[in-house]
Amino acid sequence: MLSIGTTTTYGVYLQEYKLVEFPDAASSLLSWIGTLQFSMMCFFGIGVGVLCEHFDTRLLSALGALVSGLALVAASFCNSPWKLLLTQGLLYGFGGSLLYITGLTLPPQWFSKYRALATGIAIAGSGIGGLWLSTATRSMTNNLSRQWSLRITGLVIIGVCGVTSLLMKMRFKPEKRQKIIDLSVLRDKRFVLLFLGAMFGSAGYFVPYYFMPSYAVVVLGKNSDWGANVSSIMNGASIAGRILMGILGDRVGSLNTLWAATLLSCLSILVLWLPFSGAGTFFAAAAIFGFFSGAIVSLIPVVTANIFGVRRLPSVIGLLMIAYMTGGLISSPPAGAMLDKYGHGKDFDSLIIYTGVLLGASSVSQTLLRLIISRQLWYKV
């Protein structure tokens, strides 16, 4: 709820930084703060996946709660984008990786029949976190300050995640392996395509979360509160989407569901957001994108477990973190640079097209993976 929920609400902070605190800073630079949150979460997640095989996940999760919470508290004392990059971006990413990876790998271990649903419900927590954190962050920023918003959020993470870490227990110990990281999976075509799908999917996933709030203010002329409202709409829709996509994944196959959700996320961007500039279609695009894009996060671990087995899940997920990290790096910073260079900070078309292309590339990779596994149309996979 809080590790990824905090990351998906960065769009509220981005709006505050760009329009109020650092109006002269480049959008791409400010985007790097949120990008580092998720990218470093994934980069350090490579090692965390290995640590999960050797240490108590409850201890790792508790350490993550402490580090990520203190990172936000430290960010509250920063007064320049570069200092925020190190604290709210890099340091938070390290702490968040300990929370995110442990939470990502545990649900598939405890469920088999309803594995996709269980994982969807667990990861729906990030949508719940994003839903109330978006409104709370905007309210705290308006009534207190950006600094106190970060401090309060950091203390909440330390308290809530620290307590819930006591429940983060593995069902069984992973298989003993001589190699610290099993790279043999890199020779598997299925893994390569899953890797590409995750990379492009995660890249396309975060751009709307970071820039749709600013679009509502800059293009639609809404007040600053609407930035938080857009973020809440997407996060709220993602809660229902992740749960329903989990139910559908258990019935028709997790990979089939992931492919359909990624394709529909792409269409919501290119068919609804790009050609129309009205508030109604924009909010519809935000809701539809939020609903279907949640599957990009929630179903990847399920697909991985179904293809490679539950006992190999921590190490394989650790390698997939490279895909997520790379996706983060090619996500918001290039999109922000396009907004500055081609849109002059006001025309979002190039950014929207770029997002649609990323999601389309993810859908193509998933299609090829599906065909390698089975060419039967109604095959459950």
For each residue, the residues with C-beta under 8 A, 3 or more apart:
1: 5 125 126 128 129 160
2: 5 6 99 129 133 156 157 160 161
3: 6 7 41 64 68 96 99 100 103 126 157 161
4: 7 8 96 100 123 126 129 130 297
5: 1 2 8 9 125 126 127 128 129 130 133 235
6: 2 3 9 10 37 68 72 92 96 129 133 153 157
7: 3 4 10 34 37 38 41 96 206
8: 4 5 11 126 127 129 130 206 209 231 234 235
9: 5 6 12 13 129 130 133 134 137 231 235
10: 6 7 13 14 33 34 37 209 210
11: 8 14 15 34 134 209 210 211 212 213 214 227 230 231
12: 9 15 16 134 137 138 141 213 227 228 231
13: 9 10 16 17 33 34 88 137 146
14: 10 11 17 18 30 31 33 34 210 211 213 214
15: 11 12 18 19 213 214 217 224 227
16: 12 13 19 20 21 141 146 224
17: 13 14 20 21 22 25 30 33 81 84
18: 14 15 22 23 25 27 30 214
19: 15 16 23 214 217 224
20: 16 17 23
21: 16 17 146
22: 17 18 25 30 80 81
23: 18 19 20
24:
25: 17 18 22 29 30 81
26: 29 30 336 337 340
27: 18 30 31 336 337 339 340 345
28: 31 32 333 334 336 337 340
29: 25 26 32 81 336
30: 14 17 18 22 25 26 27 33 81 336
31: 14 27 28 34 35 210 332 333 335 336
32: 28 29 35 36 85 89 332 333
33: 10 13 14 17 30 36 37 81 84 85 88 89
34: 7 10 11 13 14 31 37 38 89 206 210 332
35: 31 32 38 39 89 206 328 329 331 332 333
36: 32 33 39 40 85 89 90 93 328
37: 6 7 10 33 34 40 41 88 89 92 93 96
38: 7 34 35 41 42 93 202 206 324 328
39: 35 36 42 43 93 324 325 328 329
40: 36 37 43 44 89 90 92 93 94 96 97 325
41: 3 7 37 38 44 45 93 94 96 97 100 324
42: 38 39 45 46 97 321 322 323 324 325 328
43: 39 40 46 93 97 321 322 325
44: 40 41 47 48 93 94 97 98
45: 41 42 48 49 97 100 101 317 318 321 324 325
46: 42 43 49 50 181 318 319 321 322
47: 44 50 51 318
48: 44 45 51 52 60 97 98 101 102 318
49: 45 46 52 53 101 105 314 315 317 318 319 321
50: 46 47 53 54 180 181 314 315 318
51: 47 48 54 55 60
52: 48 49 55 57 60 101 102 105 170 174 314
53: 49 50 173 174 177 314 315
54: 50 51
55: 51 52 59 60
56: 59 60 169
57: 52 60 61 102 106 168 169 170
58: 61 62 165 166 167 168 169
59: 55 56 62 63 165
60: 48 51 52 55 56 57 63 64 98 102 168
61: 57 58 64 65 98 99 102 103 161 164 165 168
62: 58 59 65 66 161 162 165 166
63: 59 60 66 67 95 98
64: 3 60 61 67 68 95 96 97 98 99 100 102 161 165
65: 61 62 68 69 95 98 99 157 158 160 161 162 165
66: 62 63 69 70 95 158 162
67: 63 64 70 71 91 94 95 98
68: 3 6 64 65 71 72 91 92 94 95 96 98 99 154 157 161
69: 65 66 72 73 95 154 155 156 157 158 161
70: 66 67 73 74 91 95 154 158
71: 67 68 74 75 87 88 91 92 94 95 154
72: 6 68 69 75 76 87 88 92 150 151 153 154 157
73: 69 70 76 77 150 151 154 155
74: 70 71 77 78 87 91
75: 71 72 78 83 84 87 88 92 150 154
76: 72 73 146 147 148 149 150 151 154
77: 73 74 147
78: 74 75 83 84 87 88
79: 83
80: 22 83 84
81: 17 22 25 29 30 33 84 85
82: 85 86
83: 75 78 79 80 86 87
84: 17 33 75 78 80 81 87 88 89
85: 32 33 36 81 82 88 89 90
86: 82 83 89 90 91
87: 71 72 74 75 78 83 84 90 91 92
88: 13 33 37 71 72 75 78 84 85 91 92 150
89: 32 33 34 35 36 37 40 84 85 86 92 93
90: 36 40 85 86 87 93 94
91: 67 68 70 71 74 86 87 88 94 95
92: 6 37 40 68 71 72 75 87 88 89 95 96
93: 36 37 38 39 40 41 43 44 89 90 96 97
94: 40 41 44 67 68 71 90 91 97 98
95: 63 64 65 66 67 68 69 70 71 91 92 98 99
96: 3 4 6 7 37 40 41 64 68 92 93 99 100
97: 40 41 42 43 44 45 48 64 93 94 100 101 321
98: 44 48 60 61 63 64 65 67 68 94 95 101 102
99: 2 3 61 64 65 68 95 96 102 103 161
100: 3 4 41 45 64 96 97 103 104
101: 45 48 49 52 97 98 104 105 314 317 318 321
102: 48 52 57 60 61 64 98 99 105 106 168
103: 3 61 99 100 106 107 122 123 168
104: 100 101 107 123 301 317
105: 49 52 101 102 108 109 301 313 314 317
106: 57 102 103 109 110 122 168 169 170 171
107: 103 104 110 111 115 118 119 122 301
108: 105 111 115 118 119 301 302 305 310 313
109: 105 106 170 171 172 310 313
110: 106 107 118 171
111: 107 108 114 115 117 118 119
112: 115
113: 250
114: 111 117 118 246 250
115: 107 108 111 112 118 119 250 254 302 305 306
116: 119 120 245 246 247 248 249 250 254 257 298 299 302
117: 111 114 120 121 243 246 247 249 250
118: 107 108 110 111 114 115 121 122 246
119: 107 108 111 115 116 122 123 246 298 299 301 302
120: 116 117 123 124 242 243 244 245 246 247 249 294 295 298 299
121: 117 118 124 125 242 243 246
122: 103 106 107 118 119 125 298
123: 4 103 104 119 120 126 127 242 294 297 298
124: 120 121 127 128 238 239 242 243 294 298
125: 1 5 121 122 128 129
126: 1 3 4 5 8 123 129 130 235 238 297
127: 5 8 123 124 130 131 235 236 237 238 239 241 242 290 294
128: 1 5 124 125 131 132 235 239
129: 1 2 4 5 6 8 9 125 126 132 133 235
130: 4 5 8 9 126 127 133 134 209 231 232 234 235 238
131: 127 128 134 135 232 235 236 239
132: 128 129 135 136 232
133: 2 5 6 9 129 130 136 137 153
134: 9 11 12 130 131 137 138 228 229 231 232 235
135: 131 132 138 139 228 229 232
136: 132 133 139 140 149 153
137: 9 12 13 133 134 140 141 149 153 228
138: 12 134 135 141 142 224 225 227 228
139: 135 136 142 143 228
140: 136 137 143 144 145 148 149 152
141: 12 16 137 138 144 145 146 149
142: 138 139 224 225
143: 139 140
144: 140 141 147 148 149 152
145: 140 141 148 149
146: 13 16 21 76 141 149 150
147: 76 77 144 150 151
148: 76 140 144 145 151 152
149: 76 136 137 140 141 144 145 146 152 153
150: 72 73 75 76 88 146 147 153 154
151: 72 73 76 147 148 154 155
152: 140 144 148 149 155 156
153: 6 72 133 136 137 149 150 156 157
154: 68 69 70 71 72 73 75 76 150 151 157 158
155: 69 73 151 152 158 159
156: 2 69 152 153 159 160
157: 2 3 6 65 68 69 72 153 154 160 161
158: 65 66 69 70 154 155 161 162
159: 155 156 162 163
160: 1 2 65 156 157 163 164
161: 2 3 61 62 64 65 68 69 99 157 158 164 165
162: 62 65 66 158 159 165
163: 159 160 166
164: 61 160 161 167 168
165: 58 59 61 62 64 65 161 162 168
166: 58 62 163
167: 58 164
168: 57 58 60 61 102 103 106 164 165
169: 56 57 58 106
170: 52 57 106 109 173
171: 106 109 110
172: 109 311
173: 53 170
174: 52 53 177 311 312 313 314 315
175: 311 312
176:
177: 53 174 180 182 315
178:
179: 182 183
180: 50 177
181: 46 50 315 318 319
182: 177 179 185 312 315 316
183: 179 186 319
184: 187 188
185: 182 188 191 308 312 316 319
186: 183 191 192 319
187: 184
188: 184 185 191 192
189: 192 193 372
190: 193 194 307 369 372 373
191: 185 186 188 194 195 308 316 319
192: 186 188 189 195 196
193: 189 190 196 197 365 366 368 369 372
194: 190 191 197 198 300 303 304 307 320 365 369
195: 191 192 198 199 319 320 322 323
196: 192 193 199 200 323 361 362 365
197: 193 194 200 201 258 262 362 363 365 366 369
198: 194 195 201 202 300 320 323 324 327 362
199: 195 196 202 203 323 324 326 327 330 362
200: 196 197 203 204 327 358 359 361 362 365
201: 197 198 204 205 262 296 300 327 358 359 362
202: 38 198 199 205 206 296 297 323 324 327 328 331
203: 199 200 206 207 326 327 328 330 331 358
204: 200 201 207 265 266 269 293 296 331 355 356 358 359 362
205: 201 202 208 209 265 293 296 297 327 331
206: 7 8 34 35 38 202 203 209 210 328 331 332
207: 203 204 210 211 331 332 335 351 354 355 358
208: 205 211 212 234 269 273 286 289 293 355
209: 8 10 11 130 205 206 212 231 234
210: 10 11 14 31 34 206 207 213 332 335
211: 11 14 207 208 214 215 332 335 336 339 348 351
212: 11 208 209 215 216 230 231 234 282 286
213: 11 12 14 15 210 216 217 226 227 228 230 231
214: 11 14 15 18 19 211 217 218 227
215: 211 212 218 219 220 230 282 348
216: 212 213 219 220 222 226 227 229 230 282
217: 15 19 213 214 220 221 222 223 224 226 227
218: 214 215 345 346
219: 215 216 277 346 348
220: 215 216 217 226 277 279 282
221: 217
222: 216 217 225 226 227 279
223: 217 226
224: 15 16 19 138 142 217 227 228
225: 138 142 222 228 229
226: 213 216 217 220 222 223 229 230
227: 11 12 15 138 213 214 216 217 222 224 230 231
228: 12 134 135 137 138 139 213 224 225 231 232
229: 134 135 216 225 226 232 233
230: 11 212 213 215 216 226 227 233 234 283 286
231: 8 9 11 12 130 134 209 212 213 227 228 234 235
232: 130 131 132 134 135 228 229 235 236
233: 229 230 236 237 283 286 287 290
234: 8 130 208 209 212 230 231 237 238 286 287 289 290
235: 5 8 9 126 127 128 129 130 131 134 231 232 238 239 290
236: 127 131 232 233 239 240 290
237: 127 233 234 240 241 286 287 288 289 290 291 294
238: 124 126 127 130 234 235 241 242 290 291 293 294
239: 124 127 128 131 235 236 242 243 294
240: 236 237 243 244 291
241: 127 237 238 244 245 261 290 291 292 293 294 295
242: 120 121 123 124 127 238 239 245 246 294 295 297 298
243: 117 120 121 124 239 240 246 247
244: 120 240 241 247 248
245: 116 120 241 242 248 249 257 261 292 294 295 298 299
246: 114 116 117 118 119 120 121 242 243 249 250 298 299 302
247: 116 117 120 243 244 250 251
248: 116 244 245 251 252 257
249: 116 117 120 245 246 252 253 254 256 257 258 295 299 302
250: 113 114 115 116 117 246 247 254
251: 247 248
252: 248 249 256 257 380
253: 249 256 257 379 380 381
254: 115 116 249 250 257 258 299 302 303 306 381
255: 258 259 299 303 306 366 369 370 373 381
256: 249 252 253 259 260 370 380 381
257: 116 245 248 249 252 253 254 260 261 295 299
258: 197 249 254 255 261 262 295 296 299 300 303 366
259: 255 256 262 263 363 366 367 370
260: 256 257 263 264
261: 241 245 257 258 264 265 292 293 294 295 296 299
262: 197 201 258 259 265 266 292 293 295 296 359 362 363 366
263: 259 260 266 267 363
264: 260 261 267 268 288 292
265: 204 205 261 262 268 269 288 289 292 293 296 359
266: 204 262 263 269 270 356 359 360 362 363
267: 263 264 270 271 272
268: 264 265 271 272 273 285 288 289 292
269: 204 208 265 266 272 273 274 285 289 352 355 356 359
270: 266 267 273 274 352 353 356 360
271: 267 268 274 275
272: 267 268 269 275 276 281 282 284 285 288
273: 208 268 269 270 276 281 282 285 289 352
274: 269 270 271 349 352 353 356
275: 271 272
276: 272 273 281 282
277: 219 220 282
278: 281 282
279: 220 222 282 283
280: 283 284
281: 272 273 276 278 284 285
282: 212 215 216 220 272 273 276 277 278 279 285 286
283: 230 233 279 280 286 287
284: 272 280 281 287 288
285: 268 269 272 273 281 282 288 289
286: 208 212 230 233 234 237 282 283 289 290
287: 233 234 237 283 284 290 291
288: 237 264 265 268 272 284 285 291 292
289: 208 234 237 265 268 269 273 285 286 292 293
290: 127 233 234 235 236 237 238 241 286 287 293 294
291: 237 238 240 241 287 288 294
292: 241 245 261 262 264 265 268 288 289 295
293: 204 205 208 238 241 261 262 265 289 290 296 297
294: 120 123 124 127 237 238 239 241 242 245 261 290 291 297 298
295: 120 241 242 245 249 257 258 261 262 292 298 299
296: 201 202 204 205 258 261 262 265 293 299 300 362
297: 4 123 126 202 205 242 293 294 300
298: 116 119 120 122 123 124 242 245 246 294 295 301 302
299: 116 119 120 245 246 249 254 255 257 258 261 295 296 302 303
300: 194 198 201 258 296 297 303 304 320
301: 104 105 107 108 119 298 304 305 313 317
302: 108 115 116 119 246 249 254 298 299 305 306
303: 194 254 255 258 299 300 306 307
304: 194 300 301 307 308 313 316 317 320
305: 108 115 301 302 308 309 310 313
306: 115 254 255 302 303 381
307: 190 194 303 304 373
308: 185 191 304 305 312 313 316
309: 305 312 313
310: 108 109 305 313
311: 172 174 175
312: 174 175 182 185 308 309 315 316
313: 105 108 109 174 301 304 305 308 309 310 316 317
314: 49 50 52 53 101 105 174 317 318
315: 49 50 53 174 177 181 182 312 318 319
316: 182 185 191 304 308 312 313 319 320
317: 45 49 101 104 105 301 304 313 314 320 321
318: 45 46 47 48 49 50 101 181 314 315 321
319: 46 49 181 183 185 186 191 195 315 316 322 323
320: 194 195 198 300 304 316 317 323 324
321: 42 43 45 46 49 97 101 317 318 324 325
322: 42 43 46 195 319 325 326
323: 42 195 196 198 199 202 319 320 326 327
324: 38 39 41 42 45 198 199 202 320 321 327 328
325: 39 40 42 43 45 321 322 328 329
326: 199 203 322 323 329 330
327: 198 199 200 201 202 203 205 323 324 330 331
328: 35 36 38 39 42 202 203 206 324 325 331 332
329: 35 39 325 326 333
330: 199 203 326 327 333 334 358
331: 35 202 203 204 205 206 207 327 328 334 335 358
332: 31 32 34 35 206 207 210 211 328 335 336
333: 28 31 32 35 329 330 336 337
334: 28 330 331 337 338 354
335: 31 207 210 211 331 332 338 339 351 354 355
336: 26 27 28 29 30 31 211 332 333 339 340 351
337: 26 27 28 333 334 340 341
338: 334 335 341 342 343 350 351 354
339: 27 211 335 336 342 343 345 347 348 350 351
340: 26 27 28 336 337 343 344 345
341: 337 338
342: 338 339 347 349 350
343: 338 339 340 346 347 348 349 350 351
344: 340 347
345: 27 218 339 340
346: 218 219 343
347: 339 342 343 344 350
348: 211 215 219 339 343 351 352
349: 274 342 343 352 353
350: 338 339 342 343 347 353 354
351: 207 211 335 336 338 339 343 348 354 355
352: 269 270 273 274 348 349 355 356
353: 270 274 349 350 356 357
354: 207 334 335 338 350 351 357 358
355: 204 207 208 269 335 351 352 358 359
356: 204 266 269 270 274 352 353 359 360
357: 353 354 360 361
358: 200 201 203 204 207 330 331 354 355 361 362
359: 200 201 204 262 265 266 269 355 356 362 363
360: 266 270 356 357 363 364
361: 196 200 357 358 364 365
362: 196 197 198 199 200 201 204 262 266 296 358 359 365 366
363: 197 259 262 263 266 359 360 366 367
364: 360 361 367 368
365: 193 194 196 197 200 361 362 368 369
366: 193 197 255 258 259 262 362 363 369 370
367: 259 363 364 370 371
368: 193 364 365 371 372
369: 190 193 194 197 255 365 366 372 373
370: 255 256 259 366 367 373 374 381
371: 367 368 374 375
372: 189 190 193 368 369
373: 190 255 307 369 370 379 381
374: 370 371 379 381
375: 371
376: 379
377:
378:
379: 253 373 374 376
380: 252 253 256
381: 253 254 255 256 306 370 373 374
